[in-house]
Amino acid sequence: MKSVWYNKKGWVVLIHAVIWTGLFCLPFLLRPHDDNGQQHTLTLPEIASYIVSNLLWVIFFYVNALLLVPKLLSRNFFARYIIALLIGFCVIAFLQAVFFLYLSKADHFNLLRHIIFNFLIFLFFLASSIAYRLIIDKNRADNLARDKETESLKTELSLLRSQASPHFLFNVLNNMVALARKKSDLLEPSLIKLSSLIRYTVYETLEETVELEKEIDYLESYIDLQQQRFGSNVQFSISLQRPHQNLHIEPMLLIPFVENAIKHGTGFIENAEINIQLSTTEKNLLFFVRNKYNAEDNEIKDKTSGIGLANVRRRLNLLYPHSHQLQIEKKDGWFTVVLKLILH
């Protein structure tokens, strides 16, 4: 997964440097004024002592966040962690005293005040470094979860596509067998159409999306083959409008609705009729499929092959979670599917 800009190493270093600089500059900006309205001017040894002391806190911050917490605290070595903190505090307090006495040339030193002051600062950096480590771990866990989810979705979509293709091929090959038995002159052009459909199924479905024009060509060829198969036994009403702009759609997304209509809208049905309409307005696609059905006959078909609509419903939820509406209705002997989709 491509990392966002603020997770890149260069930006992380820059952000940390800016935060540390701002934090350590605050005492200079908030220094009190004397009775004459002037701020005390720090000597070079005092500035050096201040910089070296703060560097100790920076080192402690990263040692605790990157070493002590993951190696000891995260593994429930609480006693070792507390001992390491005590040792760290003692070392820092000792070095702070040395820098204060020898770099700033101070003539007074209160040990108790020194320990209390540094202990409060120690608690601040301890809490900050633990919080920083928790943020790192949370961010890492979220990225790992997103990576796993992405790979899982890719695997699931590949499986759903692989389920759609054989179902389509079986139907069309049955058509070819029927034409061959009839020794129909339509066999050769039908084979050419079948070849183009197989080419689309094999190659175009490898892409994440395809042009809507190609998907419409695919639907038209498939419907033509089915019309040849059923002839006058089924009345087809087809209206597939071409888009006015270059729109893309997930391949093999619409064909299951057509397959379902032909599967359940043919057979022992009086005045069998199938209506298919497709239209686009800007980036909005409207796909309408309606077929007559026989309730008794469809109970058997649903038990033997009901994967088509469940398949496409799952794919829509994965690919267009907030940009589709799917309505499926059985009423008055008609099975109706209405799909509204916002395309890319």
Legacy VTK file of the C-alpha trace (Angstrom):
# vtk DataFile Version 3.0
C-alpha trace
ASCII
DATASET POLYDATA
POINTS 344 float
0.000 0.000 0.000
1.289 3.421 -0.880
2.147 5.395 2.283
0.794 8.865 2.861
3.186 11.814 2.774
3.405 12.290 6.549
4.544 8.663 7.031
7.585 9.066 4.776
10.932 9.151 6.583
11.978 12.594 5.374
8.724 14.197 6.495
8.819 12.365 9.842
12.310 13.691 10.586
11.300 17.223 9.579
8.124 17.162 11.696
10.027 15.884 14.742
12.733 18.527 14.309
10.122 21.308 14.121
8.306 20.027 17.236
11.511 19.723 19.287
12.702 23.153 18.183
9.393 24.756 19.084
9.259 22.968 22.457
12.754 23.991 23.518
12.341 27.566 22.307
9.284 28.133 24.525
11.304 28.949 27.691
13.091 31.735 25.796
9.828 33.155 24.495
8.098 32.972 27.903
10.954 34.290 30.069
9.773 36.860 32.620
10.923 40.496 32.504
12.677 42.317 35.341
11.542 45.577 36.938
12.999 47.558 34.048
11.090 45.506 31.456
14.234 43.754 30.248
14.750 40.016 29.869
17.768 38.369 31.451
20.457 37.783 28.874
21.760 34.219 28.966
25.472 33.625 28.847
27.054 31.207 26.383
27.757 28.569 29.094
24.106 28.760 30.222
22.896 28.248 26.641
25.316 25.337 26.223
24.083 23.764 29.462
20.472 24.195 28.354
21.108 22.605 24.930
23.043 19.638 26.332
20.400 19.048 29.035
17.600 19.029 26.473
19.534 16.637 24.269
19.477 14.191 27.192
15.671 14.392 27.275
15.486 13.860 23.519
17.692 10.772 23.814
15.579 9.446 26.686
12.362 10.068 24.680
13.504 7.953 21.722
15.249 5.265 23.805
12.064 4.731 25.791
9.743 4.859 22.753
11.837 2.763 20.375
13.667 0.404 22.758
12.343 0.138 26.324
8.605 0.084 25.576
8.673 -2.525 22.742
11.391 -4.671 24.346
10.259 -4.575 27.980
6.875 -2.960 28.593
5.105 -4.584 25.610
6.418 -7.977 26.742
5.149 -7.468 30.303
8.639 -7.188 31.809
7.383 -4.555 34.223
10.110 -4.954 36.860
12.896 -4.673 34.299
11.163 -1.681 32.721
10.883 0.183 36.050
14.519 -0.589 36.883
15.591 0.705 33.453
13.590 3.908 34.026
15.146 4.450 37.459
18.629 3.945 36.050
17.838 6.317 33.196
16.533 8.994 35.560
19.567 8.712 37.830
21.949 9.023 34.868
20.082 12.026 33.480
19.860 13.736 36.886
23.585 13.199 37.477
24.596 14.540 34.072
22.207 17.477 34.485
23.914 18.369 37.768
27.347 18.105 36.174
26.386 20.340 33.260
24.728 22.834 35.596
27.752 23.106 37.887
30.569 23.067 35.346
29.113 24.629 32.201
27.053 27.390 33.790
29.635 27.989 36.583
26.808 28.290 39.127
27.826 29.057 42.693
24.760 27.482 44.297
23.102 24.085 43.905
20.098 22.586 45.720
20.057 18.799 45.300
16.454 18.262 46.418
15.117 21.006 44.146
17.216 19.619 41.305
15.774 16.089 41.759
12.149 17.275 42.045
12.441 19.590 39.030
14.006 16.939 36.824
11.608 14.247 38.035
8.628 16.320 36.848
10.277 16.812 33.474
11.109 13.099 33.450
7.437 12.207 33.944
6.437 14.534 31.089
8.851 12.964 28.599
8.027 9.462 29.866
4.323 9.963 29.206
5.017 11.641 25.846
7.292 8.846 24.636
4.817 6.132 25.666
2.014 7.995 23.879
4.246 8.350 20.804
4.949 4.611 20.850
1.253 3.820 21.127
0.564 6.054 18.103
3.278 4.263 16.109
1.876 0.835 17.003
-1.700 1.916 16.262
-0.701 3.374 12.887
1.250 0.244 12.023
-1.633 -2.017 13.031
-4.096 0.047 10.984
-1.839 -0.096 7.919
-1.439 -3.857 8.313
-5.193 -4.304 8.672
-5.808 -2.193 5.556
-3.227 -4.197 3.607
-4.843 -7.458 4.672
-8.300 -6.144 3.817
-7.121 -4.959 0.400
-5.537 -8.323 -0.389
-8.640 -10.102 0.880
-10.899 -7.982 -1.336
-8.685 -8.596 -4.366
-8.790 -12.333 -3.736
-12.548 -12.312 -3.239
-13.164 -10.260 -6.389
-10.969 -12.613 -8.412
-12.992 -15.546 -7.093
-16.300 -13.851 -7.906
-15.153 -13.083 -11.452
-13.966 -16.648 -11.968
-17.412 -17.854 -10.917
-19.118 -15.611 -13.467
-17.101 -16.581 -16.546
-17.744 -20.369 -16.668
-21.464 -19.823 -16.094
-21.570 -17.558 -19.137
-19.539 -19.924 -21.306
-21.754 -22.905 -20.535
-24.847 -21.013 -21.644
-23.334 -19.806 -24.911
-21.789 -23.182 -25.768
-25.217 -24.751 -25.367
-26.429 -22.279 -27.984
-23.667 -23.381 -30.362
-24.636 -27.040 -29.925
-28.250 -26.215 -30.798
-27.203 -24.311 -33.948
-24.880 -27.126 -35.013
-27.680 -29.678 -34.678
-29.927 -27.496 -36.823
-27.077 -26.979 -39.336
-27.992 -23.328 -39.243
-26.266 -20.730 -41.438
-26.049 -18.634 -38.284
-23.446 -20.988 -36.818
-20.404 -19.299 -38.415
-21.262 -15.678 -37.430
-22.303 -16.997 -34.039
-18.913 -18.654 -33.576
-17.225 -15.379 -34.492
-19.293 -13.591 -31.856
-18.512 -16.334 -29.374
-14.812 -15.921 -30.106
-14.992 -12.184 -29.392
-16.926 -12.843 -26.187
-14.372 -15.365 -24.975
-11.579 -12.929 -25.823
-13.322 -10.279 -23.738
-13.902 -12.728 -20.878
-10.285 -13.916 -20.845
-8.393 -10.644 -21.341
-10.605 -7.728 -20.297
-11.564 -9.265 -16.966
-7.899 -9.076 -15.942
-8.300 -5.298 -15.714
-9.829 -3.572 -12.718
-12.175 -1.599 -14.965
-13.059 -1.502 -18.660
-14.667 1.073 -20.892
-18.457 1.016 -20.647
-18.552 0.835 -24.469
-16.828 -2.561 -24.353
-19.196 -3.845 -21.689
-22.156 -2.775 -23.844
-20.639 -4.525 -26.889
-20.311 -7.620 -24.749
-23.958 -7.439 -23.677
-25.183 -6.898 -27.237
-23.259 -9.867 -28.576
-24.480 -12.093 -25.769
-28.098 -11.005 -26.240
-27.845 -11.552 -30.028
-26.725 -15.136 -29.439
-29.597 -15.723 -27.050
-32.097 -14.228 -29.499
-30.838 -16.628 -32.147
-31.308 -19.477 -29.705
-34.909 -18.721 -28.718
-36.128 -17.111 -31.927
-39.803 -16.164 -31.774
-40.388 -18.135 -28.563
-39.171 -15.191 -26.470
-39.903 -11.536 -27.156
-36.856 -9.377 -26.513
-37.085 -5.620 -26.031
-33.559 -4.174 -25.988
-32.370 -0.579 -25.608
-28.673 -0.099 -24.829
-27.716 3.559 -25.170
-24.084 4.436 -25.739
-22.501 6.903 -23.279
-21.502 10.360 -24.501
-18.262 10.313 -22.500
-15.530 7.846 -21.637
-16.898 5.974 -18.607
-15.422 2.882 -16.958
-17.068 -0.015 -15.167
-15.954 -3.212 -13.467
-15.957 -5.963 -16.133
-18.635 -8.659 -16.193
-20.737 -6.662 -13.735
-23.976 -6.403 -15.751
-24.096 -9.755 -17.519
-25.373 -11.755 -14.473
-28.637 -9.761 -14.552
-29.133 -10.634 -18.213
-28.212 -14.268 -17.616
-30.663 -14.422 -14.738
-33.461 -12.951 -16.874
-32.856 -15.470 -19.659
-32.528 -18.387 -17.255
-35.744 -17.616 -15.367
-37.649 -15.854 -18.156
-37.662 -18.733 -20.635
-39.033 -22.229 -20.646
-42.629 -23.067 -19.781
-43.739 -19.424 -19.668
-46.666 -18.141 -21.673
-45.760 -15.151 -23.859
-42.205 -15.038 -22.523
-40.811 -11.513 -22.585
-37.509 -9.962 -21.566
-36.886 -6.199 -21.397
-33.354 -4.811 -21.071
-32.561 -1.074 -20.968
-29.336 0.789 -20.292
-28.855 4.544 -20.228
-26.285 7.002 -18.841
-26.513 10.605 -17.672
-23.110 12.144 -17.017
-21.549 9.573 -14.628
-24.819 7.914 -13.615
-25.769 4.574 -15.125
-29.296 3.156 -15.072
-29.664 -0.534 -15.904
-33.148 -2.053 -16.089
-33.871 -5.761 -16.632
-37.351 -7.283 -16.479
-38.655 -10.738 -17.367
-41.793 -12.783 -16.945
-41.353 -15.804 -14.733
-43.130 -18.965 -13.689
-43.111 -19.217 -9.883
-43.192 -23.039 -9.801
-40.521 -23.463 -12.455
-38.231 -20.858 -10.843
-38.227 -22.623 -7.485
-36.324 -25.507 -9.091
-33.926 -23.187 -10.948
-33.146 -21.172 -7.821
-32.078 -24.329 -5.990
-29.715 -25.418 -8.738
-28.105 -22.098 -9.654
-28.599 -19.017 -7.560
-25.038 -17.727 -7.518
-25.485 -15.071 -10.205
-27.348 -12.323 -8.345
-25.681 -13.076 -5.012
-22.348 -12.810 -6.807
-23.044 -9.440 -8.387
-24.607 -8.064 -5.205
-21.413 -8.870 -3.307
-19.261 -7.313 -6.023
-21.348 -4.127 -5.930
-20.925 -3.897 -2.161
-17.171 -4.301 -2.501
-16.567 -2.023 -5.479
-19.281 0.607 -5.179
-20.150 0.639 -1.462
-21.657 4.140 -1.427
-22.357 4.728 -5.092
-24.965 2.180 -6.138
-28.606 1.284 -5.599
-29.904 -2.178 -6.433
-33.622 -2.945 -6.382
-34.919 -6.464 -7.047
-38.644 -7.114 -7.090
-41.007 -9.978 -7.879
-44.535 -8.761 -8.559
-47.492 -9.753 -10.746
-45.519 -12.416 -12.598
-42.627 -10.070 -13.391
-39.083 -10.204 -12.036
-37.543 -6.716 -12.143
-33.997 -5.529 -11.473
-33.095 -1.837 -11.351
-29.454 -0.866 -10.873
-28.349 2.731 -10.412
-24.600 3.172 -10.459
-22.186 6.103 -10.240
-19.325 5.287 -12.587
-15.720 6.479 -12.530
LINES 1 345
344 0 1 2 3 4 5 6 7 8 9 10 11 12 13 14 15 16 17 18 19 20 21 22 23 24 25 26 27 28 29 30 31 32 33 34 35 36 37 38 39 40 41 42 43 44 45 46 47 48 49 50 51 52 53 54 55 56 57 58 59 60 61 62 63 64 65 66 67 68 69 70 71 72 73 74 75 76 77 78 79 80 81 82 83 84 85 86 87 88 89 90 91 92 93 94 95 96 97 98 99 100 101 102 103 104 105 106 107 108 109 110 111 112 113 114 115 116 117 118 119 120 121 122 123 124 125 126 127 128 129 130 131 132 133 134 135 136 137 138 139 140 141 142 143 144 145 146 147 148 149 150 151 152 153 154 155 156 157 158 159 160 161 162 163 164 165 166 167 168 169 170 171 172 173 174 175 176 177 178 179 180 181 182 183 184 185 186 187 188 189 190 191 192 193 194 195 196 197 198 199 200 201 202 203 204 205 206 207 208 209 210 211 212 213 214 215 216 217 218 219 220 221 222 223 224 225 226 227 228 229 230 231 232 233 234 235 236 237 238 239 240 241 242 243 244 245 246 247 248 249 250 251 252 253 254 255 256 257 258 259 260 261 262 263 264 265 266 267 268 269 270 271 272 273 274 275 276 277 278 279 280 281 282 283 284 285 286 287 288 289 290 291 292 293 294 295 296 297 298 299 300 301 302 303 304 305 306 307 308 309 310 311 312 313 314 315 316 317 318 319 320 321 322 323 324 325 326 327 328 329 330 331 332 333 334 335 336 337 338 339 340 341 342 343
